[in-house]
């Protein structure tokens, strides 16, 4: 449901669009949504994701710990 008049903060994506943005499989994204691991809204059987929520979630993930193994000495 991405529209041209919507700003990035109000953009709402379905699971395929959000998964593409995050570069993960849509099934993985839906599983994460069901488990409460990622911000989402369920409407009936469909999942919806706000871009601003996903951006904030990514920022928290990046800031919460190392992304890779520390260099070995």
N, C-alpha and C positions, 0 to 999 in steps of 0.2 A: 504494500500500500504506500509505496514511496511516491510522493507527489512533488511537483516542481515548486509549489508555493510553500512547502513545509521547510522550516529551518532544520539544520542537523540535530538540534536539541529536541525537536518534536517528531523526528522521523520515526515511524513505527514499521518494523519489518516482520515478515513471517519467518518461520524457522529456516527455510531455504536461503532467504536473503541474509539473515543474521549469521547463519553458518558459513556462508560465502565470505562475509565480512571478517569473521574470526578464523577462516581457513580451517574449519573442522567439518566433519560429516554431519548432516542434519540429524541423524539418529543420535549421535553423541550429544549434540546440543539439546535435543528433546529429553534425553536421559538426565542431563545436568539440570534442566529446568524442573523435571519431575522431582529430583532429589533436593531441590532448593539450592543448588550450587551456583546458579547464575540468575541474575534478576530477570524475571519474566512475568507474563500475565497469561493465564489460561482462560480462553473464551470457548466454552463447550469443549470440543476435542482439539481445538486449534491453540497453538502457542504464539504469542506476540512478544516482540522485544523492542524496547526503545533504544535508539542509538546512544543517547546520552547515558543511559544506565549501563550499557555495554562498555562504553568508554571509561566510565568511572570504575567499573568492575576490573577492567584491564589495568588501569592505573594502580588500584589497590593490590592486584596480584603482582605487578612488577615491583612495587615498593615494599611488599611483605617479605621478600627474601631473595636469595641469589637465584638467578636464572640458569646458571651453569655451575659446574664443579669448580671449586677454587683451584688455582694452579698448584701443582705439586712441586715441592722443593727438593 
